[in-house]
Amino acid sequence: MKTSRFSEEQVVGILAEADRGERTIGDVCRAHGISEATFYSWRKRFRGMGVEEVREYRQLKQENARLKKMVADRDLEIEAMREVIRKKL
């Protein structure tokens, strides 16, 4: 997956800048070198979140990925044990 040039904290800052209403969304996007489509997808994903909430969100995503990997590994071990038992019988 392609990594973003901007951290989540920077994205929240860009969204907050646009929400202040000092400049149009198009101007904010041009200033930061992003497309309006990117801006709207970020807004859909991070709307109403502060920097601390984004950090917590990132940590939860990492924890969830780690747990999913553990479950997948456990499932592989169980399947391997079942194969060994079938071959013994």
BANU-736329 format. One record per residue (C-alpha): x, y, z; residue number from 1. Coordinates in nm, 4 decimals. Layout:
BEGIN
X	Y	Z	NUM;
...
***
This chain:
BEGIN
0.0000	0.0000	0.0000	1;
0.1272	0.3455	-0.0879	2;
0.2257	0.5569	0.2083	3;
0.1057	0.9126	0.2410	4;
0.3337	1.2141	0.2277	5;
0.1429	1.3515	0.5234	6;
0.1119	1.2127	0.8737	7;
-0.2304	1.1878	1.0311	8;
-0.1479	1.4876	1.2472	9;
-0.0655	1.6944	0.9385	10;
-0.3896	1.5836	0.7735	11;
-0.5877	1.6983	1.0773	12;
-0.4058	2.0307	1.0606	13;
-0.4920	2.0741	0.6922	14;
-0.8563	1.9897	0.7603	15;
-0.8654	2.2365	1.0496	16;
-0.7164	2.5038	0.8260	17;
-0.9928	2.4502	0.5713	18;
-1.2610	2.4457	0.8425	19;
-1.1517	2.7876	0.9703	20;
-1.2885	2.9302	0.6457	21;
-1.0105	3.1816	0.5884	22;
-0.9429	3.0315	0.2455	23;
-1.1442	2.8166	0.0083	24;
-1.0922	2.4421	0.0007	25;
-0.9372	2.4727	-0.3441	26;
-0.6816	2.7240	-0.2131	27;
-0.5935	2.5027	0.0825	28;
-0.5503	2.2027	-0.1481	29;
-0.3258	2.3963	-0.3882	30;
-0.1173	2.5312	-0.0993	31;
-0.0485	2.1775	0.0277	32;
-0.0222	2.0096	-0.3129	33;
-0.3181	1.7731	-0.2793	34;
-0.6248	1.7163	-0.4918	35;
-0.9704	1.8086	-0.3757	36;
-1.0664	1.4400	-0.3971	37;
-0.7894	1.3604	-0.1487	38;
-0.9098	1.6400	0.0758	39;
-1.2667	1.5093	0.0777	40;
-1.1572	1.1512	0.1426	41;
-0.9475	1.2752	0.4359	42;
-1.2395	1.4764	0.5645	43;
-1.4649	1.1718	0.5455	44;
-1.2083	0.9660	0.7369	45;
-1.0908	1.2188	0.9979	46;
-1.3849	1.4566	1.0420	47;
-1.4198	1.5782	1.3967	48;
-1.0997	1.4145	1.5180	49;
-0.8255	1.5947	1.7050	50;
-0.4584	1.5081	1.7048	51;
-0.4875	1.2902	2.0183	52;
-0.7823	1.0991	1.8737	53;
-0.5886	1.0370	1.5520	54;
-0.2933	0.8999	1.7503	55;
-0.5258	0.6717	1.9433	56;
-0.6905	0.5638	1.6159	57;
-0.3489	0.4753	1.4698	58;
-0.2554	0.2752	1.7809	59;
-0.5844	0.0864	1.7692	60;
-0.5293	0.0049	1.4014	61;
-0.1824	-0.1317	1.4793	62;
-0.3146	-0.3361	1.7714	63;
-0.5960	-0.4729	1.5564	64;
-0.3496	-0.5746	1.2828	65;
-0.1308	-0.7491	1.5415	66;
-0.4289	-0.9389	1.6829	67;
-0.5483	-1.0413	1.3368	68;
-0.2009	-1.1778	1.2615	69;
-0.2033	-1.3743	1.5874	70;
-0.5420	-1.5265	1.5032	71;
-0.4251	-1.6181	1.1525	72;
-0.1107	-1.7843	1.2923	73;
-0.3172	-1.9728	1.5487	74;
-0.5551	-2.0936	1.2769	75;
-0.2586	-2.2229	1.0742	76;
-0.1242	-2.4100	1.3773	77;
-0.4634	-2.5674	1.4438	78;
-0.4979	-2.6728	1.0810	79;
-0.1491	-2.8262	1.0856	80;
-0.2342	-3.0219	1.4029	81;
-0.5525	-3.1510	1.2415	82;
-0.3539	-3.2697	0.9389	83;
-0.1089	-3.4555	1.1659	84;
-0.3953	-3.6216	1.3512	85;
-0.5629	-3.7271	1.0247	86;
-0.2411	-3.8834	0.8978	87;
-0.1940	-4.0800	1.2210	88;
-0.5396	-4.2335	1.1948	89;
***
